[in-house]
Amino acid sequence: MAHAAIELYETLKEAGVSDEKARTAAEAIENIQDNKRFCQIESELYGLKSDVAELKSELKIVKWMSAFILAANMAIFWMLIKMAMAHGG
């Protein structure tokens, strides 16, 4: 049990509540805390998914830029070869 659930259980026992009812209440509190943690994790996961989607779109741009630069370099290299051949190289 989590700390808050244990405290609730012990307080209810001291107040004279039966063991079964105190345990049920403590478990309910623990489930609520687990649900909050699940919601936090789910929220963080959604944020990570959007970050990954953004990175994927940026990666596409980088790929296109790299392809363009490679094509431009190949064109320059081809022009240099043609110039060298024209000058008797």
PDB file of N, CA, C and O in Angstrom:
ATOM      1  N   MET A   1       0.832  -1.189   0.000  1.00  0.00           N
ATOM      2  CA  MET A   1       0.000   0.000   0.000  1.00  0.00           C
ATOM      3  C   MET A   1       0.867   1.238   0.000  1.00  0.00           C
ATOM      4  O   MET A   1       1.972   1.253   0.542  1.00  0.00           O
ATOM      5  N   ALA A   2       0.337   2.280  -0.623  1.00  0.00           N
ATOM      6  CA  ALA A   2       1.036   3.558  -0.641  1.00  0.00           C
ATOM      7  C   ALA A   2       0.924   4.221   0.730  1.00  0.00           C
ATOM      8  O   ALA A   2       0.102   3.831   1.559  1.00  0.00           O
ATOM      9  N   HIS A   3       1.756   5.215   0.947  1.00  0.00           N
ATOM     10  CA  HIS A   3       1.820   5.889   2.255  1.00  0.00           C
ATOM     11  C   HIS A   3       0.458   6.443   2.683  1.00  0.00           C
ATOM     12  O   HIS A   3       0.038   6.238   3.822  1.00  0.00           O
ATOM     13  N   ALA A   4      -0.235   7.144   1.779  1.00  0.00           N
ATOM     14  CA  ALA A   4      -1.533   7.736   2.125  1.00  0.00           C
ATOM     15  C   ALA A   4      -2.554   6.648   2.443  1.00  0.00           C
ATOM     16  O   ALA A   4      -3.379   6.814   3.341  1.00  0.00           O
ATOM     17  N   ALA A   5      -2.503   5.542   1.715  1.00  0.00           N
ATOM     18  CA  ALA A   5      -3.448   4.446   1.952  1.00  0.00           C
ATOM     19  C   ALA A   5      -3.200   3.808   3.317  1.00  0.00           C
ATOM     20  O   ALA A   5      -4.143   3.449   4.022  1.00  0.00           O
ATOM     21  N   ILE A   6      -1.936   3.670   3.681  1.00  0.00           N
ATOM     22  CA  ILE A   6      -1.597   3.097   4.986  1.00  0.00           C
ATOM     23  C   ILE A   6      -2.074   4.012   6.110  1.00  0.00           C
ATOM     24  O   ILE A   6      -2.630   3.552   7.107  1.00  0.00           O
ATOM     25  N   GLU A   7      -1.848   5.322   5.935  1.00  0.00           N
ATOM     26  CA  GLU A   7      -2.301   6.277   6.948  1.00  0.00           C
ATOM     27  C   GLU A   7      -3.814   6.230   7.105  1.00  0.00           C
ATOM     28  O   GLU A   7      -4.325   6.250   8.225  1.00  0.00           O
ATOM     29  N   LEU A   8      -4.531   6.168   5.990  1.00  0.00           N
ATOM     30  CA  LEU A   8      -5.985   6.095   6.054  1.00  0.00           C
ATOM     31  C   LEU A   8      -6.425   4.826   6.760  1.00  0.00           C
ATOM     32  O   LEU A   8      -7.319   4.859   7.606  1.00  0.00           O
ATOM     33  N   TYR A   9      -5.804   3.712   6.417  1.00  0.00           N
ATOM     34  CA  TYR A   9      -6.141   2.428   7.040  1.00  0.00           C
ATOM     35  C   TYR A   9      -5.948   2.499   8.555  1.00  0.00           C
ATOM     36  O   TYR A   9      -6.828   2.115   9.325  1.00  0.00           O
ATOM     37  N   GLU A  10      -4.783   2.996   8.967  1.00  0.00           N
ATOM     38  CA  GLU A  10      -4.489   3.078  10.402  1.00  0.00           C
ATOM     39  C   GLU A  10      -5.437   4.030  11.121  1.00  0.00           C
ATOM     40  O   GLU A  10      -5.860   3.749  12.242  1.00  0.00           O
ATOM     41  N   THR A  11      -5.778   5.158  10.487  1.00  0.00           N
ATOM     42  CA  THR A  11      -6.695   6.118  11.098  1.00  0.00           C
ATOM     43  C   THR A  11      -8.085   5.521  11.253  1.00  0.00           C
ATOM     44  O   THR A  11      -8.731   5.679  12.289  1.00  0.00           O
ATOM     45  N   LEU A  12      -8.535   4.834  10.212  1.00  0.00           N
ATOM     46  CA  LEU A  12      -9.857   4.205  10.289  1.00  0.00           C
ATOM     47  C   LEU A  12      -9.885   3.110  11.351  1.00  0.00           C
ATOM     48  O   LEU A  12     -10.884   2.964  12.056  1.00  0.00           O
ATOM     49  N   LYS A  13      -8.821   2.348  11.475  1.00  0.00           N
ATOM     50  CA  LYS A  13      -8.749   1.297  12.503  1.00  0.00           C
ATOM     51  C   LYS A  13      -8.810   1.911  13.901  1.00  0.00           C
ATOM     52  O   LYS A  13      -9.498   1.400  14.784  1.00  0.00           O
ATOM     53  N   GLU A  14      -8.075   3.024  14.094  1.00  0.00           N
ATOM     54  CA  GLU A  14      -8.089   3.709  15.384  1.00  0.00           C
ATOM     55  C   GLU A  14      -9.481   4.268  15.698  1.00  0.00           C
ATOM     56  O   GLU A  14      -9.872   4.370  16.860  1.00  0.00           O
ATOM     57  N   ALA A  15     -10.226   4.632  14.633  1.00  0.00           N
ATOM     58  CA  ALA A  15     -11.568   5.188  14.831  1.00  0.00           C
ATOM     59  C   ALA A  15     -12.608   4.100  15.071  1.00  0.00           C
ATOM     60  O   ALA A  15     -13.777   4.398  15.313  1.00  0.00           O
ATOM     61  N   GLY A  16     -12.184   2.842  15.004  1.00  0.00           N
ATOM     62  CA  GLY A  16     -13.088   1.751  15.308  1.00  0.00           C
ATOM     63  C   GLY A  16     -13.758   1.116  14.100  1.00  0.00           C
ATOM     64  O   GLY A  16     -14.691   0.327  14.254  1.00  0.00           O
ATOM     65  N   VAL A  17     -13.303   1.445  12.922  1.00  0.00           N
ATOM     66  CA  VAL A  17     -13.867   0.853  11.707  1.00  0.00           C
ATOM     67  C   VAL A  17     -13.342  -0.574  11.582  1.00  0.00           C
ATOM     68  O   VAL A  17     -12.208  -0.868  11.959  1.00  0.00           O
ATOM     69  N   SER A  18     -14.181  -1.450  11.049  1.00  0.00           N
ATOM     70  CA  SER A  18     -13.761  -2.848  10.907  1.00  0.00           C
ATOM     71  C   SER A  18     -12.578  -2.955   9.952  1.00  0.00           C
ATOM     72  O   SER A  18     -12.362  -2.091   9.103  1.00  0.00           O
ATOM     73  N   ASP A  19     -11.818  -4.038  10.111  1.00  0.00           N
ATOM     74  CA  ASP A  19     -10.632  -4.254   9.284  1.00  0.00           C
ATOM     75  C   ASP A  19     -10.990  -4.295   7.806  1.00  0.00           C
ATOM     76  O   ASP A  19     -10.294  -3.711   6.976  1.00  0.00           O
ATOM     77  N   GLU A  20     -12.065  -4.980   7.484  1.00  0.00           N
ATOM     78  CA  GLU A  20     -12.470  -5.121   6.081  1.00  0.00           C
ATOM     79  C   GLU A  20     -12.816  -3.765   5.457  1.00  0.00           C
ATOM     80  O   GLU A  20     -12.385  -3.461   4.344  1.00  0.00           O
ATOM     81  N   LYS A  21     -13.593  -2.956   6.176  1.00  0.00           N
ATOM     82  CA  LYS A  21     -13.970  -1.645   5.653  1.00  0.00           C
ATOM     83  C   LYS A  21     -12.769  -0.706   5.554  1.00  0.00           C
ATOM     84  O   LYS A  21     -12.650   0.052   4.591  1.00  0.00           O
ATOM     85  N   ALA A  22     -11.888  -0.753   6.537  1.00  0.00           N
ATOM     86  CA  ALA A  22     -10.686   0.088   6.509  1.00  0.00           C
ATOM     87  C   ALA A  22      -9.793  -0.301   5.345  1.00  0.00           C
ATOM     88  O   ALA A  22      -9.248   0.560   4.655  1.00  0.00           O
ATOM     89  N   ARG A  23      -9.645  -1.599   5.128  1.00  0.00           N
ATOM     90  CA  ARG A  23      -8.811  -2.078   4.024  1.00  0.00           C
ATOM     91  C   ARG A  23      -9.426  -1.684   2.682  1.00  0.00           C
ATOM     92  O   ARG A  23      -8.710  -1.269   1.771  1.00  0.00           O
ATOM     93  N   THR A  24     -10.759  -1.812   2.554  1.00  0.00           N
ATOM     94  CA  THR A  24     -11.445  -1.450   1.316  1.00  0.00           C
ATOM     95  C   THR A  24     -11.270   0.034   1.014  1.00  0.00           C
ATOM     96  O   THR A  24     -11.019   0.410  -0.131  1.00  0.00           O
ATOM     97  N   ALA A  25     -11.401   0.879   2.036  1.00  0.00           N
ATOM     98  CA  ALA A  25     -11.226   2.324   1.849  1.00  0.00           C
ATOM     99  C   ALA A  25      -9.782   2.650   1.451  1.00  0.00           C
ATOM    100  O   ALA A  25      -9.543   3.480   0.574  1.00  0.00           O
ATOM    101  N   ALA A  26      -8.834   1.992   2.102  1.00  0.00           N
ATOM    102  CA  ALA A  26      -7.421   2.225   1.787  1.00  0.00           C
ATOM    103  C   ALA A  26      -7.102   1.784   0.360  1.00  0.00           C
ATOM    104  O   ALA A  26      -6.358   2.464  -0.348  1.00  0.00           O
ATOM    105  N   GLU A  27      -7.653   0.664  -0.061  1.00  0.00           N
ATOM    106  CA  GLU A  27      -7.432   0.192  -1.437  1.00  0.00           C
ATOM    107  C   GLU A  27      -8.056   1.140  -2.455  1.00  0.00           C
ATOM    108  O   GLU A  27      -7.507   1.355  -3.536  1.00  0.00           O
ATOM    109  N   ALA A  28      -9.218   1.711  -2.095  1.00  0.00           N
ATOM    110  CA  ALA A  28      -9.868   2.674  -2.990  1.00  0.00           C
ATOM    111  C   ALA A  28      -8.993   3.913  -3.169  1.00  0.00           C
ATOM    112  O   ALA A  28      -8.844   4.425  -4.279  1.00  0.00           O
ATOM    113  N   ILE A  29      -8.415   4.388  -2.064  1.00  0.00           N
ATOM    114  CA  ILE A  29      -7.504   5.540  -2.140  1.00  0.00           C
ATOM    115  C   ILE A  29      -6.290   5.191  -2.995  1.00  0.00           C
ATOM    116  O   ILE A  29      -5.842   6.000  -3.807  1.00  0.00           O
ATOM    117  N   GLU A  30      -5.771   4.002  -2.812  1.00  0.00           N
ATOM    118  CA  GLU A  30      -4.612   3.575  -3.598  1.00  0.00           C
ATOM    119  C   GLU A  30      -4.954   3.507  -5.088  1.00  0.00           C
ATOM    120  O   GLU A  30      -4.143   3.886  -5.934  1.00  0.00           O
ATOM    121  N   ASN A  31      -6.158   3.023  -5.404  1.00  0.00           N
ATOM    122  CA  ASN A  31      -6.583   2.959  -6.809  1.00  0.00           C
ATOM    123  C   ASN A  31      -6.711   4.349  -7.417  1.00  0.00           C
ATOM    124  O   ASN A  31      -6.366   4.564  -8.579  1.00  0.00           O
ATOM    125  N   ILE A  32      -7.216   5.297  -6.613  1.00  0.00           N
ATOM    126  CA  ILE A  32      -7.322   6.670  -7.107  1.00  0.00           C
ATOM    127  C   ILE A  32      -5.937   7.233  -7.403  1.00  0.00           C
ATOM    128  O   ILE A  32      -5.736   7.891  -8.423  1.00  0.00           O
ATOM    129  N   GLN A  33      -4.976   6.973  -6.505  1.00  0.00           N
ATOM    130  CA  GLN A  33      -3.613   7.458  -6.721  1.00  0.00           C
ATOM    131  C   GLN A  33      -2.996   6.793  -7.946  1.00  0.00           C
ATOM    132  O   GLN A  33      -2.301   7.447  -8.724  1.00  0.00           O
ATOM    133  N   ASP A  34      -3.246   5.487  -8.125  1.00  0.00           N
ATOM    134  CA  ASP A  34      -2.734   4.791  -9.305  1.00  0.00           C
ATOM    135  C   ASP A  34      -3.334   5.375 -10.576  1.00  0.00           C
ATOM    136  O   ASP A  34      -2.638   5.516 -11.582  1.00  0.00           O
ATOM    137  N   ASN A  35      -4.617   5.715 -10.539  1.00  0.00           N
ATOM    138  CA  ASN A  35      -5.282   6.296 -11.703  1.00  0.00           C
ATOM    139  C   ASN A  35      -4.674   7.653 -12.048  1.00  0.00           C
ATOM    140  O   ASN A  35      -4.490   7.972 -13.223  1.00  0.00           O
ATOM    141  N   LYS A  36      -4.359   8.458 -11.019  1.00  0.00           N
ATOM    142  CA  LYS A  36      -3.719   9.760 -11.264  1.00  0.00           C
ATOM    143  C   LYS A  36      -2.358   9.555 -11.912  1.00  0.00           C
ATOM    144  O   LYS A  36      -1.992  10.270 -12.846  1.00  0.00           O
ATOM    145  N   ARG A  37      -1.606   8.568 -11.409  1.00  0.00           N
ATOM    146  CA  ARG A  37      -0.293   8.277 -11.998  1.00  0.00           C
ATOM    147  C   ARG A  37      -0.437   7.824 -13.445  1.00  0.00           C
ATOM    148  O   ARG A  37       0.358   8.201 -14.305  1.00  0.00           O
ATOM    149  N   PHE A  38      -1.463   7.008 -13.705  1.00  0.00           N
ATOM    150  CA  PHE A  38      -1.708   6.545 -15.071  1.00  0.00           C
ATOM    151  C   PHE A  38      -2.019   7.722 -15.984  1.00  0.00           C
ATOM    152  O   PHE A  38      -1.527   7.781 -17.111  1.00  0.00           O
ATOM    153  N   CYS A  39      -2.826   8.652 -15.510  1.00  0.00           N
ATOM    154  CA  CYS A  39      -3.173   9.830 -16.311  1.00  0.00           C
ATOM    155  C   CYS A  39      -1.939  10.683 -16.589  1.00  0.00           C
ATOM    156  O   CYS A  39      -1.785  11.216 -17.689  1.00  0.00           O
ATOM    157  N   GLN A  40      -1.061  10.814 -15.596  1.00  0.00           N
ATOM    158  CA  GLN A  40       0.177  11.572 -15.791  1.00  0.00           C
ATOM    159  C   GLN A  40       1.065  10.896 -16.824  1.00  0.00           C
ATOM    160  O   GLN A  40       1.630  11.556 -17.695  1.00  0.00           O
ATOM    161  N   ILE A  41       1.184   9.579 -16.723  1.00  0.00           N
ATOM    162  CA  ILE A  41       2.007   8.833 -17.679  1.00  0.00           C
ATOM    163  C   ILE A  41       1.412   8.943 -19.075  1.00  0.00           C
ATOM    164  O   ILE A  41       2.136   9.123 -20.054  1.00  0.00           O
ATOM    165  N   GLU A  42       0.095   8.836 -19.161  1.00  0.00           N
ATOM    166  CA  GLU A  42      -0.584   8.943 -20.451  1.00  0.00           C
ATOM    167  C   GLU A  42      -0.356  10.321 -21.068  1.00  0.00           C
ATOM    168  O   GLU A  42      -0.131  10.438 -22.273  1.00  0.00           O
ATOM    169  N   SER A  43      -0.414  11.358 -20.241  1.00  0.00           N
ATOM    170  CA  SER A  43      -0.182  12.717 -20.714  1.00  0.00           C
ATOM    171  C   SER A  43       1.254  12.881 -21.216  1.00  0.00           C
ATOM    172  O   SER A  43       1.482  13.490 -22.261  1.00  0.00           O
ATOM    173  N   GLU A  44       2.212  12.342 -20.479  1.00  0.00           N
ATOM    174  CA  GLU A  44       3.611  12.421 -20.900  1.00  0.00           C
ATOM    175  C   GLU A  44       3.835  11.639 -22.186  1.00  0.00           C
ATOM    176  O   GLU A  44       4.601  12.066 -23.049  1.00  0.00           O
ATOM    177  N   LEU A  45       3.176  10.509 -22.315  1.00  0.00           N
ATOM    178  CA  LEU A  45       3.301   9.701 -23.529  1.00  0.00           C
ATOM    179  C   LEU A  45       2.754  10.458 -24.731  1.00  0.00           C
ATOM    180  O   LEU A  45       3.351  10.423 -25.807  1.00  0.00           O
ATOM    181  N   TYR A  46       1.628  11.140 -24.563  1.00  0.00           N
ATOM    182  CA  TYR A  46       1.065  11.935 -25.648  1.00  0.00           C
ATOM    183  C   TYR A  46       2.053  13.027 -26.061  1.00  0.00           C
ATOM    184  O   TYR A  46       2.236  13.287 -27.250  1.00  0.00           O
ATOM    185  N   GLY A  47       2.688  13.664 -25.071  1.00  0.00           N
ATOM    186  CA  GLY A  47       3.687  14.684 -25.379  1.00  0.00           C
ATOM    187  C   GLY A  47       4.865  14.119 -26.145  1.00  0.00           C
ATOM    188  O   GLY A  47       5.370  14.749 -27.075  1.00  0.00           O
ATOM    189  N   LEU A  48       5.303  12.927 -25.755  1.00  0.00           N
ATOM    190  CA  LEU A  48       6.408  12.289 -26.463  1.00  0.00           C
ATOM    191  C   LEU A  48       6.018  11.936 -27.892  1.00  0.00           C
ATOM    192  O   LEU A  48       6.824  12.077 -28.812  1.00  0.00           O
ATOM    193  N   LYS A  49       4.777  11.475 -28.081  1.00  0.00           N
ATOM    194  CA  LYS A  49       4.311  11.143 -29.426  1.00  0.00           C
ATOM    195  C   LYS A  49       4.316  12.372 -30.323  1.00  0.00           C
ATOM    196  O   LYS A  49       4.714  12.287 -31.485  1.00  0.00           O
ATOM    197  N   SER A  50       3.883  13.506 -29.803  1.00  0.00           N
ATOM    198  CA  SER A  50       3.888  14.718 -30.618  1.00  0.00           C
ATOM    199  C   SER A  50       5.314  15.173 -30.906  1.00  0.00           C
ATOM    200  O   SER A  50       5.588  15.683 -31.993  1.00  0.00           O
ATOM    201  N   ASP A  51       6.225  14.996 -29.951  1.00  0.00           N
ATOM    202  CA  ASP A  51       7.634  15.330 -30.187  1.00  0.00           C
ATOM    203  C   ASP A  51       8.223  14.451 -31.285  1.00  0.00           C
ATOM    204  O   ASP A  51       8.955  14.938 -32.146  1.00  0.00           O
ATOM    205  N   VAL A  52       7.906  13.157 -31.256  1.00  0.00           N
ATOM    206  CA  VAL A  52       8.413  12.234 -32.275  1.00  0.00           C
ATOM    207  C   VAL A  52       7.857  12.606 -33.644  1.00  0.00           C
ATOM    208  O   VAL A  52       8.586  12.569 -34.636  1.00  0.00           O
ATOM    209  N   ALA A  53       6.587  12.961 -33.711  1.00  0.00           N
ATOM    210  CA  ALA A  53       5.979  13.363 -34.985  1.00  0.00           C
ATOM    211  C   ALA A  53       6.667  14.611 -35.532  1.00  0.00           C
ATOM    212  O   ALA A  53       6.915  14.713 -36.734  1.00  0.00           O
ATOM    213  N   GLU A  54       6.974  15.555 -34.649  1.00  0.00           N
ATOM    214  CA  GLU A  54       7.664  16.773 -35.070  1.00  0.00           C
ATOM    215  C   GLU A  54       9.064  16.452 -35.587  1.00  0.00           C
ATOM    216  O   GLU A  54       9.501  17.006 -36.596  1.00  0.00           O
ATOM    217  N   LEU A  55       9.762  15.558 -34.893  1.00  0.00           N
ATOM    218  CA  LEU A  55      11.101  15.171 -35.338  1.00  0.00           C
ATOM    219  C   LEU A  55      11.059  14.463 -36.687  1.00  0.00           C
ATOM    220  O   LEU A  55      11.943  14.658 -37.521  1.00  0.00           O
ATOM    221  N   LYS A  56      10.038  13.646 -36.902  1.00  0.00           N
ATOM    222  CA  LYS A  56       9.905  12.957 -38.190  1.00  0.00           C
ATOM    223  C   LYS A  56       9.718  13.961 -39.319  1.00  0.00           C
ATOM    224  O   LYS A  56      10.317  13.816 -40.384  1.00  0.00           O
ATOM    225  N   SER A  57       8.901  14.966 -39.095  1.00  0.00           N
ATOM    226  CA  SER A  57       8.692  15.957 -40.156  1.00  0.00           C
ATOM    227  C   SER A  57       9.966  16.754 -40.414  1.00  0.00           C
ATOM    228  O   SER A  57      10.277  17.069 -41.563  1.00  0.00           O
ATOM    229  N   GLU A  58      10.699  17.081 -39.364  1.00  0.00           N
ATOM    230  CA  GLU A  58      11.963  17.792 -39.540  1.00  0.00           C
ATOM    231  C   GLU A  58      12.987  16.913 -40.251  1.00  0.00           C
ATOM    232  O   GLU A  58      13.779  17.406 -41.054  1.00  0.00           O
ATOM    233  N   LEU A  59      12.973  15.628 -39.963  1.00  0.00           N
ATOM    234  CA  LEU A  59      13.895  14.707 -40.618  1.00  0.00           C
ATOM    235  C   LEU A  59      13.621  14.631 -42.119  1.00  0.00           C
ATOM    236  O   LEU A  59      14.553  14.521 -42.915  1.00  0.00           O
ATOM    237  N   LYS A  60      12.344  14.688 -42.509  1.00  0.00           N
ATOM    238  CA  LYS A  60      12.012  14.692 -43.933  1.00  0.00           C
ATOM    239  C   LYS A  60      12.624  15.900 -44.625  1.00  0.00           C
ATOM    240  O   LYS A  60      13.155  15.790 -45.730  1.00  0.00           O
ATOM    241  N   ILE A  61      12.548  17.049 -43.972  1.00  0.00           N
ATOM    242  CA  ILE A  61      13.135  18.267 -44.542  1.00  0.00           C
ATOM    243  C   ILE A  61      14.644  18.110 -44.683  1.00  0.00           C
ATOM    244  O   ILE A  61      15.213  18.494 -45.705  1.00  0.00           O
ATOM    245  N   VAL A  62      15.290  17.557 -43.678  1.00  0.00           N
ATOM    246  CA  VAL A  62      16.740  17.358 -43.720  1.00  0.00           C
ATOM    247  C   VAL A  62      17.112  16.389 -44.853  1.00  0.00           C
ATOM    248  O   VAL A  62      18.115  16.591 -45.538  1.00  0.00           O
ATOM    249  N   LYS A  63      16.314  15.354 -45.044  1.00  0.00           N
ATOM    250  CA  LYS A  63      16.574  14.412 -46.131  1.00  0.00           C
ATOM    251  C   LYS A  63      16.487  15.105 -47.491  1.00  0.00           C
ATOM    252  O   LYS A  63      17.342  14.901 -48.352  1.00  0.00           O
ATOM    253  N   TRP A  64      15.454  15.922 -47.679  1.00  0.00           N
ATOM    254  CA  TRP A  64      15.310  16.636 -48.943  1.00  0.00           C
ATOM    255  C   TRP A  64      16.465  17.610 -49.156  1.00  0.00           C
ATOM    256  O   TRP A  64      16.986  17.728 -50.265  1.00  0.00           O
ATOM    257  N   MET A  65      16.863  18.302 -48.101  1.00  0.00           N
ATOM    258  CA  MET A  65      17.978  19.241 -48.217  1.00  0.00           C
ATOM    259  C   MET A  65      19.261  18.498 -48.567  1.00  0.00           C
ATOM    260  O   MET A  65      20.033  18.964 -49.406  1.00  0.00           O
ATOM    261  N   SER A  66      19.498  17.359 -47.941  1.00  0.00           N
ATOM    262  CA  SER A  66      20.692  16.570 -48.228  1.00  0.00           C
ATOM    263  C   SER A  66      20.691  16.081 -49.672  1.00  0.00           C
ATOM    264  O   SER A  66      21.726  16.110 -50.338  1.00  0.00           O
ATOM    265  N   ALA A  67      19.552  15.639 -50.152  1.00  0.00           N
ATOM    266  CA  ALA A  67      19.451  15.169 -51.538  1.00  0.00           C
ATOM    267  C   ALA A  67      19.721  16.319 -52.501  1.00  0.00           C
ATOM    268  O   ALA A  67      20.415  16.139 -53.502  1.00  0.00           O
ATOM    269  N   PHE A  68      19.180  17.495 -52.210  1.00  0.00           N
ATOM    270  CA  PHE A  68      19.417  18.654 -53.072  1.00  0.00           C
ATOM    271  C   PHE A  68      20.898  19.025 -53.100  1.00  0.00           C
ATOM    272  O   PHE A  68      21.455  19.291 -54.165  1.00  0.00           O
ATOM    273  N   ILE A  69      21.528  19.041 -51.936  1.00  0.00           N
ATOM    274  CA  ILE A  69      22.955  19.377 -51.864  1.00  0.00           C
ATOM    275  C   ILE A  69      23.790  18.343 -52.610  1.00  0.00           C
ATOM    276  O   ILE A  69      24.732  18.704 -53.316  1.00  0.00           O
ATOM    277  N   LEU A  70      23.458  17.065 -52.463  1.00  0.00           N
ATOM    278  CA  LEU A  70      24.167  16.019 -53.187  1.00  0.00           C
ATOM    279  C   LEU A  70      24.012  16.200 -54.689  1.00  0.00           C
ATOM    280  O   LEU A  70      24.988  16.074 -55.428  1.00  0.00           O
ATOM    281  N   ALA A  71      22.809  16.491 -55.150  1.00  0.00           N
ATOM    282  CA  ALA A  71      22.576  16.698 -56.584  1.00  0.00           C
ATOM    283  C   ALA A  71      23.349  17.915 -57.085  1.00  0.00           C
ATOM    284  O   ALA A  71      23.926  17.878 -58.172  1.00  0.00           O
ATOM    285  N   ALA A  72      23.364  18.989 -56.302  1.00  0.00           N
ATOM    286  CA  ALA A  72      24.104  20.190 -56.707  1.00  0.00           C
ATOM    287  C   ALA A  72      25.601  19.897 -56.772  1.00  0.00           C
ATOM    288  O   ALA A  72      26.274  20.337 -57.703  1.00  0.00           O
ATOM    289  N   ASN A  73      26.118  19.175 -55.815  1.00  0.00           N
ATOM    290  CA  ASN A  73      27.545  18.824 -55.827  1.00  0.00           C
ATOM    291  C   ASN A  73      27.882  17.934 -57.017  1.00  0.00           C
ATOM    292  O   ASN A  73      28.932  18.099 -57.637  1.00  0.00           O
ATOM    293  N   MET A  74      27.007  17.001 -57.336  1.00  0.00           N
ATOM    294  CA  MET A  74      27.251  16.131 -58.489  1.00  0.00           C
ATOM    295  C   MET A  74      27.231  16.947 -59.784  1.00  0.00           C
ATOM    296  O   MET A  74      28.033  16.694 -60.682  1.00  0.00           O
ATOM    297  N   ALA A  75      26.321  17.926 -59.889  1.00  0.00           N
ATOM    298  CA  ALA A  75      26.266  18.772 -61.074  1.00  0.00           C
ATOM    299  C   ALA A  75      27.554  19.596 -61.205  1.00  0.00           C
ATOM    300  O   ALA A  75      28.107  19.711 -62.298  1.00  0.00           O
ATOM    301  N   ILE A  76      28.021  20.157 -60.115  1.00  0.00           N
ATOM    302  CA  ILE A  76      29.278  20.931 -60.132  1.00  0.00           C
ATOM    303  C   ILE A  76      30.442  20.036 -60.519  1.00  0.00           C
ATOM    304  O   ILE A  76      31.285  20.417 -61.331  1.00  0.00           O
ATOM    305  N   PHE A  77      30.487  18.845 -59.935  1.00  0.00           N
ATOM    306  CA  PHE A  77      31.566  17.907 -60.261  1.00  0.00           C
ATOM    307  C   PHE A  77      31.523  17.541 -61.742  1.00  0.00           C
ATOM    308  O   PHE A  77      32.561  17.475 -62.400  1.00  0.00           O
ATOM    309  N   TRP A  78      30.329  17.307 -62.260  1.00  0.00           N
ATOM    310  CA  TRP A  78      30.180  16.960 -63.679  1.00  0.00           C
ATOM    311  C   TRP A  78      30.641  18.124 -64.562  1.00  0.00           C
ATOM    312  O   TRP A  78      31.302  17.903 -65.577  1.00  0.00           O
ATOM    313  N   MET A  79      30.299  19.362 -64.184  1.00  0.00           N
ATOM    314  CA  MET A  79      30.733  20.530 -64.950  1.00  0.00           C
ATOM    315  C   MET A  79      32.256  20.662 -64.905  1.00  0.00           C
ATOM    316  O   MET A  79      32.865  21.014 -65.915  1.00  0.00           O
ATOM    317  N   LEU A  80      32.873  20.394 -63.781  1.00  0.00           N
ATOM    318  CA  LEU A  80      34.331  20.462 -63.668  1.00  0.00           C
ATOM    319  C   LEU A  80      34.994  19.418 -64.559  1.00  0.00           C
ATOM    320  O   LEU A  80      36.009  19.690 -65.201  1.00  0.00           O
ATOM    321  N   ILE A  81      34.414  18.228 -64.592  1.00  0.00           N
ATOM    322  CA  ILE A  81      34.959  17.174 -65.457  1.00  0.00           C
ATOM    323  C   ILE A  81      34.845  17.593 -66.911  1.00  0.00           C
ATOM    324  O   ILE A  81      35.793  17.426 -67.678  1.00  0.00           O
ATOM    325  N   LYS A  82      33.679  18.146 -67.309  1.00  0.00           N
ATOM    326  CA  LYS A  82      33.496  18.595 -68.697  1.00  0.00           C
ATOM    327  C   LYS A  82      34.487  19.693 -69.058  1.00  0.00           C
ATOM    328  O   LYS A  82      35.036  19.703 -70.160  1.00  0.00           O
ATOM    329  N   MET A  83      34.717  20.627 -68.120  1.00  0.00           N
ATOM    330  CA  MET A  83      35.662  21.714 -68.373  1.00  0.00           C
ATOM    331  C   MET A  83      37.074  21.167 -68.503  1.00  0.00           C
ATOM    332  O   MET A  83      37.836  21.623 -69.356  1.00  0.00           O
ATOM    333  N   ALA A  84      37.429  20.212 -67.682  1.00  0.00           N
ATOM    334  CA  ALA A  84      38.777  19.638 -67.729  1.00  0.00           C
ATOM    335  C   ALA A  84      38.969  18.897 -69.042  1.00  0.00           C
ATOM    336  O   ALA A  84      40.045  18.961 -69.635  1.00  0.00           O
ATOM    337  N   MET A  85      37.941  18.194 -69.504  1.00  0.00           N
ATOM    338  CA  MET A  85      38.045  17.454 -70.769  1.00  0.00           C
ATOM    339  C   MET A  85      38.113  18.409 -71.947  1.00  0.00           C
ATOM    340  O   MET A  85      38.794  18.133 -72.935  1.00  0.00           O
ATOM    341  N   ALA A  86      37.410  19.531 -71.849  1.00  0.00           N
ATOM    342  CA  ALA A  86      37.411  20.508 -72.939  1.00  0.00           C
ATOM    343  C   ALA A  86      38.760  21.196 -73.065  1.00  0.00           C
ATOM    344  O   ALA A  86      39.149  21.594 -74.163  1.00  0.00           O
ATOM    345  N   HIS A  87      39.467  21.339 -71.979  1.00  0.00           N
ATOM    346  CA  HIS A  87      40.774  22.008 -72.003  1.00  0.00           C
ATOM    347  C   HIS A  87      41.924  21.016 -72.163  1.00  0.00           C
ATOM    348  O   HIS A  87      43.085  21.359 -71.944  1.00  0.00           O
ATOM    349  N   GLY A  88      41.595  19.802 -72.541  1.00  0.00           N
ATOM    350  CA  GLY A  88      42.627  18.823 -72.830  1.00  0.00           C
ATOM    351  C   GLY A  88      43.152  18.087 -71.637  1.00  0.00           C
ATOM    352  O   GLY A  88      44.268  17.571 -71.671  1.00  0.00           O
ATOM    353  N   GLY A  89      42.381  18.024 -70.584  1.00  0.00           N
ATOM    354  CA  GLY A  89      42.789  17.466 -69.338  1.00  0.00           C
ATOM    355  C   GLY A  89      42.975  16.048 -69.214  1.00  0.00           C
ATOM    356  O   GLY A  89      43.327  15.562 -68.139  1.00  0.00           O
TER     357      GLY A  89
END
